[in-house]
Amino acid sequence: MDEIAEQLLQLSANTSTLMAVYDSSDRLRYANLAFRSAYFIERDETPLWPDLMRRNFERGQGTVIHAKNFDEWLRSTQSRRGKIGYRAFETDLMDGRWLWMTESVQKNGWMLCVASDITTLRAEERSVRQDRDFAVKASQTDELTGVANRRFVMARIEDMLVAAKDGSEGCLAVLDIDNFKHINDRLGHHAGDLVLKDFAQRIHQHVRRNDCFGRVGGEEFVLAMPDTALEDAVEIIENMLTMIRFSRPLTESPDFAYTCSAGVAASLSEDTAAELYRRADQALYAAKLGGRDRVRAA
């Protein structure tokens, strides 16, 4: 077995195919020479993927990012990255190369990235495929906040329930911004939109790679947490609610603060997505009745 592993390492090191492995925290744990060269990574460097992308964006190298605001692009991309077992897409580099990239994710969150150079494909065909990829991304993203939309996150809940039938733990949290209608009525819809964006951004910064966070409508968001026990899920959400309490998102109203309530439910082997959502929503209702700004477990 050791000999096979050694041969695999030698083969990956010498191939022109880009290969990399990221752990569950999205830190680079292995990359061959072709990958390091394409993304300007030093031999002994093990950067986090968001840090690597930010550095290359600021230096005008690596991946071509079609966005003026890097943080908005990052939030949208991370909302989909590593959320399903396998995905394939095309990406272009600043040096003119065009890559076909695949991401394979294990249940423990480790990811294998493999990319092949497809630059020789005809440009007009490439443009059509790029337009298709942009359309797919738009169909999975909430336009206002940049996180996953209802369609995408509900599909990830279904994936979590499939795993639950094999005995895997998983939890769903429903989060709702407290007194949001009052915020809109008192400060205007523009302020309400800023609060929604702030909430999505702050929560998303603390979402684990295998979890999926999305907006399902209005001021309501959900967080699917595969392979997570109920008590751990409650602790995660409590930490998120604490962080929100300290946010001051409105520059014109520096003293303005807001809170959030949440309900959490653990998945059962016989659950449907609707039933799991119903129990989490009932727990959210209990949190609201209990005084808001708190989390309750179903």
Secondary structure, DSSP 8 states (H G I E B T S, - for coil): -HHHHHHHHHHHHH-SSEEEEE-TT-BEEEE-HHHHHHHT--TT---BHHHHHHHHHHHT-SB----S-HHHHHHHHHTTTTSSSEEEEEEEBTTS-EEEEEEEE-TTS-EEEEEEE-TTS-HHHHHHHHHHHHHHHHHTB-TTT-SB-HHHHHHHHHHHHHHHTTT--EEEEEEEETTHHHHHHHH-HHHHHHHHHHHHHHHHTT--TT-EEEEEETTEEEEEEET--HHHHHHHHHHHHHHHHT----TTSTT----EEEEEEE--TT--HHHHHHHHHHHHHHHHHTTSSSEEE-
